[in-house]
Amino acid sequence: MIIAHVLTSLHIGGGERVTLELASAQVLLGHRVLAVSLGSGSDDPLADAFRARNVDVHRLAKTTRGLDPTLILRLAALFWRNRVGVAHLHNRLPLIYGVPAARLTGALAIHTRHGPRPAGPRQEWLVRMAAKGLHAYVAVSEDVRGRALTQEGISPDRVSVIDNGIDVERYRRNDEARAAIRAELGIPPKAWVVGAVGRFAPEKDFPLLVRAAAPLLGPDSRLLLVGDGDEMPAVRAEVERQAAGPFVVLPGSRNDVPECLAAMDAFVLSSRMEGMPISVLEAMASGLPLVASKVGALPGLIADGVNGLLFPIGDEKALRAHLQSLRAAPDRAQRIANLGRELVRAKHSREAMARRYLDLYARRGARA
């Protein structure tokens, strides 16, 4: 089977990293896979990662700020030349342009919505129109499925929920990496480190995490925030307001997420909006106790107090109390971490995710 994954860009984000794992697993299962970026810039940080996993990478940029009808024709030409059987469209922009291109070439049009991020009325109308031509719509959580039904008018018989998956073998305790990353970033070897990984975007609410963690930081503790984005100035400003600068580490975007996770002792997701965040799965697979907001799929994934700790969205005091409890009771923190890792290994491997998608393609009539 020849599968083309079409993405808005190949920048480092949760949806893009899920797609990388899915494409990698599909290659290992014997399929030819393409990654198509609609990004206009030349800097696609994940492009080399796709190529390293034997995925062909293509860029077809929009040429206008508004609608670009030529993009439909250029996508269709790419699908036709490569005899694409499945056009797998990730999030809104690929959906809008990819559905007509797939229909022109006879490819199956599959869409995955990776999160509940809102759009303007014009884009929502375009999404609703394009979605009418889909063969299947995939949501990464029940919450996202509900939004597809109510906001995008998708017929229930065309919506499936497929959980995100990761390469669990890449994420494990690694004492050598822990020591190396801490030395590189100036973190004391025995410090207690709470961390997070993600895009610095408003919905991630990293300033909340800074405020919650700041009173707990000091010579023997650190906050490690891995990532970059438009909200970096706001995060830096919050660090300054909390007078926490010496104890907050901001290394920017990194390609060694497993090693960065190994340097942490607890992981926090402070988001106000999510679908099924891949960063949570990676942290749990790494054996880190998780503290997360009650957002997206997480209340269904996490048994509060058993394999993770949940707090109400935006609740700074509850987040701080959870962090204090983990630090004060390392044996409890380890039990939570162990159960979280077992859950991810059992239900959220990339192989399981890939087989569920391949089964969906087959049910919808994908050509070999």
N, C-alpha and C positions, 0 to 999 in steps of 0.2 A: 504494500500500500504506500502511496506517496501522499504525505501530509504536509500542508503549509500552515504554520502558526503565524498569524498576522498580529503584530503588536503596534501600539502607538509609538513606542521607541524601545530601544534596548538599554535604557538606563536602569540603574539598580533600584528596583522596587519589589514589593511582595509579589504582585502578579507576574512580573517578568521573571522572578526567580522560580516561581511555581512552574511557569512555562518551560524554563530551562530544565528543570527536573523531569517534567513530562516528556519533553522532546528527547532528552537523554535516554530515558527508559524505553521510549518507542524505537529509538535507534538500536538499542541492545536487543530488542525483541524482533529485529530484522526488517524494519521499515525504513524507507528513505524519508528524511525530514528536512524541511526548510524553515528558516525563521526570517520573516519579512518585517522590516521596520518601516513605519511611515514617518519617522522622525526626519526633520529637515537639517539637523546639525551633523557634523562629522564625528562627534564624540559619542559613541555608543559603548559604554563601558563593558557591557555584557557580550558584545559581539565576539570577542576572542574566546570567551567561555563557551559560547555555542559552537564555534569552529573546533575548539579542542575536543568537543564531544561528537564530532563528525556530523554536525548539523550545518547545512549550507546557509549562508547569510546573504540576504539581499536588502537593499534600501530603496524604497520608492517614496520619495518625499512629496508632500503637497506642494503645489507651485503657487497657490493663492491663499490669502488669509481666509476667505469664505469657502463656499463649496468649490471643489475642484473636480469637474466631470472627467477630466483626463486621467485622474487617478483610478477611476473605475476601469477604464480601458487598459491602463498600464498594468493593473493587477490582473485583469483577465488575460492579457498577453503572457504575463509571467506564469499564471496557472496553466495556460494552454501549452506553452513551450515545455514545461516540466511535467506535463500530464498529471497534474494534481488531482487526486481523488477526493480529498477532504481539505476544505478551507476552514481552519479552526481560528475563529476570530475572538480576540481577547479585549474585552471592554468596548467602549462606545465607538470611538473613531474607526477602528477596524470593522466593527459591525456595519456602520453606515456605508462604507465603501466596499467592504468585502462581500456582502450578500449579493448585490447585483453582479459583481465580477464572477462569483461562484456560479450564479445562475446562468450567466452567459456561456460558461465553459462546461456546464454539466457536473461541476464538483458539488459535493455535499457541503452545506453551509451550517457549521456548528458554532455556537457562541458560548463563551464562558464569561459570566459576570463575576469579577473577583471581589467586589465590595459594593457598599451602598452609597458611594459618593454621589451627591446630587448634581444635577445639570440644569442649565437654563431651559426655558420653555421651548425655544427653537430647537435645541439639540434633542430634547425629550421627544418632540414631534418627529424629528428625523429618525430617532431610535425606534419609535413605535412603527413607523412606516417600513423601515428596513427589517424589523423583526418579523413582519408578516411573511417574509421570504425564507425564514430559517427552517431547517429540517429539525433542529433540536436546540434547546436553550438549557445551559447548565449553570446552576447557582452553586456557590461554594459553601453555603449554609442555608438553614431554613429561613433565617431572617432575610437573606438576599432573595430567596425564592418568593417569600411573601411580597417583597417590593416588586418583583417581576410581575406577579399576578395583578397587584393592585395599581401600580404606577405605570407599567408598560403594556398592560393588556395582553400578556402572553397567555395562551390557552394552557390550562393545567396539564393536559396530556402531552405537551411538548416540553415541559420543564422537569429536569432531573436535578437532584442534589448529589454532587460528587465531592467528597472531602479532599482537601489538599494533601499532598504527600511529599516526603523529602527522602533524600538518600541517608537513611539513619546511620549507616556505617561511617559516614564522615563526621558524625557528631558523637563524641564520647570523651570521657575524662582523659586529658593528655597533660601529664605533669611537666613534660619538657616544654610544650608550647606555652603552658601557664607561666613558667618561669621566664621564658624568652620574651613574651609579650609584656609582662610586667616590667622586666628590665628595660625594654625599648621605650615604654611609656612613662617610666619613672614612678611606677607603683611599688611600694614596699612589698617584699616577698610575703610577709605575713599579714598584710592589711586585709580587712573585710571589704569586699568590692561588690557593690550593687550596680547592675548595668542594664542597658537597653541597646537595641539595634534597630535602625529604621530610617526612613526619610524624615528630614526635619520639615514637616508639614503641619499646618494648624491642627488637623484632626488627630495627630499623634500626641499633642499636648505635653511635650517635653518640659515646658516651664512648670507644669504641675509637679512633675517628678522631681525637678530641682528643688521646688519649695518644700515638698514632703521629705526629701532626703537630707536637705541642708543641715537641720539640727542634729543629725546623726553622724555627720562627717567630721573628720579630724585627722590627727597624725596617723592613726591606725585604721582608717577607713577611707574609701574613695567612691565616687560616682563616675562610672565609665559610660559615655554616650557615644556610640559608634554610628556614624552616618553624616549626611550633609543635606543642605536644601535651603529653601527660601527663609525658613524660620530660624536659621542659625543666629542671626543678630538678636532675635528675641530671646533665644536660649542664653546667649552670652550676657545679655542685659539682666536676665533673671539671676544668673550666677553672680553677677556683680552686686545686685540688690541684696542678695543673701550673704554677701561677703564670704562666698564659698570657693573663690577662685583657686586657692592652693590645693583644693581637694576634689576638684571636678576635672576629668580628663576628656578632652574633645578631639579625638584623632582624625576626624573627618571620615569620608568613605573609605572602606577597606575591602580588599578582595579575599581576606583571610578570616571570614566570620567564624568558622569553627575554632580557630586558634584564639580569637578575641573572646568567644564564649568560655573557653577553657580558663581564661584569666579571671572570670567572675565567680562570685559565691551565691548570688541571687539575681533573678532576672525580673524586670518589670515591664509590663505593657500598660501605658497610661492613656491609651487612645479614647477618644470620644466617639469614634466611628470605625468599624472594621467589618470584614466578612469573616474569613477564616485565616487569621494572620500566620504566615509561614514562620515569622520570627519566634512565635510562641512554640511551634512544633520543634524548631531547631534548638531552642533553649531547653525544652523538656528532654529531647533526645540527648542533649549534652549532660544531663544529670543535674540540672539547676532547679532549685525550688522556684516556682513561678508565683508572682503576684500580678494580677491583671484586673482591669476594669470589667464590669459586667456588660460586655459589648459584643455584638455580632453573634458568632457561633460559640463563644467561650462559656456561657452558662450551661450549654449542653455538653461541652467537652470536659469541663472542670467540675469535679465534685468538691465543693468548697470545704477546705480543711482536710481533704484527703489526698488529692493529687495536685493541689494548687490552692491558692488563696485569692478570693475575689473581693472587690470593693466597688461601691457605687460610683458611677461615672463622675469624675470631677471632685471626689471626696478626698481632700488632702490629708485630713486627720486619720481616716481609715487606712489609707495607703501607708502613712508613717507608722501606724500601730502594727500593721502586718510586717513591715520591715523590722521593726524593733523585736517582734516576737520571733522571727526567724533567726536573728542574730543572738537572741538570748537563749534559744533552745536549739543548738546545732543538731542534736539527735532527731528532733521532730522535723527540722528542715531536711535532713537526709532522707527520712521516711517519705516525706512529700515528694522529694526529687526522684526517689527510686520508683514510686508508683507512677509518676508522670512519664518517666522514661519507658516503663513497661507499656503504658497505654499507646505511646507514639509508635513503638516498635511493632505492636500488635495490629494497629488500625490505620496508621498513617505513613506507610512506606510508599516510596514513589512507584514501586512495582505494582502495588495494589491499585494506586491511582491510575496508572497507565492502562492496566487491564480493564478497569471500569470504563475508561474512555474508549478503548478499542471495542469493547462490547457494545457501547452506545453507537459508535460509527457503524458497526455491522448491523445492528437492529434498524438503523435508518437507511440502510441500503448502500453503504460505501462500496465502491468498486475496488477490487484488489489491485 
